[in-house]
Amino acid sequence: MMASNVSRDVSQDQSSVVQTCKPWYAFATVAAGRFVRFASRVTKHGGSALPGKVVEKIDPGFLTRTLGQLPLGVVLVSGTNGKTTTTRMVASMLSDLGLKVFTNPTGSNFVRGVVSALLTEVTLGGKLDADIAVLELDEAYAVHFVKQVKPRYALLLNVMRDQLDRFGEIDTTAKLLSHVAAATTGTVVLNREDPRIAALAAKAPMDAYLRACAIEESGDDAESRRRAELSAHAKALRSHVEALAARDYARSLGASPELVILFLPSEAALSAALRADASLLDDAMARGVALCSPVTLLAVARTCATAWARTNINEQADQIIALGRDLYERLGVVAGHMENLGKSLARSVDYYNKAVSSMENRLLSRARSVSALEAASKKTMTAPEIESDAAQVRSFTKPELTGQ
C-alpha cells in the first residue's frame, strides 16, 4: 500500500446546510426516516434502503450535516473487491484505539444505504455519537457520496474485470475512483499492486506537460501552444508545491524532517518546468518541498534510510543516557542511606565508649568497696576486649560520594 495526499475544501453549499438546519427540522427528518423503516419492516416492502431514499427527498442535507459532526471525519473504502473485509479491519483497529466508530452494514455500500444506517444511530435531535466514520462504498456510488461529504481519508483497493457488467471498461472504474481521490481532503491510501490504482498516486500535475508533448506540429503557432502548455505545467507544479507546504507535515508527524519530497515520474517534466519557471526549485526548497525526479529518487531514499538508521542509534543512545542518569540518581539515594547509617553507627560507638568510661570510672569504683559481692557472685565481672580498628566507622572517600 502507499499513501498520496490531496486537499480540497468543503463547498459553501454544504457549509450552509450544516449551519442553517433548525432543530425541529432535524427531529422531523429522523422521525420520518424511522417511521418509514418501521413501516417497510411491517409490510415487508421497500427494502432497507427505502428510509434513506425518503430522507434524501425530504432533507437533502441530512447526510452532509450528520457526518459533518464527526471530529475525525470520514474514512471512505472503495474498490472492486475486499471492501467489506478492509472496512471491518479498519473499524476494528480504530475501536481498539478507543474511538467511537460508525460504519455501514454489509450490503449498504451506496449513499442511501449510508443514510439508512445513520437513521439507526442518530438521536431524534440528529446527533451522532461517534468520533469517526468508516464507510464501505461502491465505486460509482462513492462518486455521488463525495459530492455531499468530502472524506478526510480514502482507501482505494483495486479494479477488477469481474465488474464490467456494472460500470463498463475497467479504466472507467479507475476514473471513478480518481474522483474519490481528488475529493479527499487528507490522506489517500492506494493499493500499489493494482497498476490502475497505483497510477492515482501520481498527483504531481502532468496534464499540461503531456499536452505539450502531444503537439507534434512545427511552426510558430505550434511552438507558441507548446510554450503555453509548459508554462501552465510550471504553474500547476508551483501550486502543488504551495499545497504541500501548507499542510505542514513536519508539525503533524512530530519528530520529522522539515522536508517533503515531491516526486515527478519524468526527468524531462521537471526540466521543462524549471525552464519555464527558473525560480521554482529555490522557492520550493524555501517552502520545505524538494522536487525529486527518478534520477535523484534512489539517492533520496538511501539518504532517508541512513538518517533513519542514525536516528535509531541516537534514540538507543538517549535510552542508555536516561538509564545511566537514573542509575546515578539511585546510587545517590543509596549513598545517602549509607551516610545516615554511618552516622548512626558513629553515635552508637560514641555511646558505647561513654558507657565503658562511666562503668570503669564511676560504677566499678563503688562496686569495689563491697568486696563480699565478688565472692558471692556466680558470674565473673568481665567484658571482652574490642579491638580499636573494629570499632571505627569507615567514611566515604571517593569524590563522587563525598561531593568534592
Helices and strands as residue ranges (DSSP letters): E 2-5, H 12-20, H 23-43, H 50-58, H 62-67, E 74-78, H 83-96, E 101-103, H 111-119, E 132-136, H 139-148, E 153-156, G 161-163, H 164-167, H 170-183, E 187-190, H 195-198, G 199-201, H 207-213, H 220-247, H 249-253, E 260-263, H 267-276, H 280-286, E 289-292, H 294-358, I 359-363, H 364-368, H 372-376, H 399-402
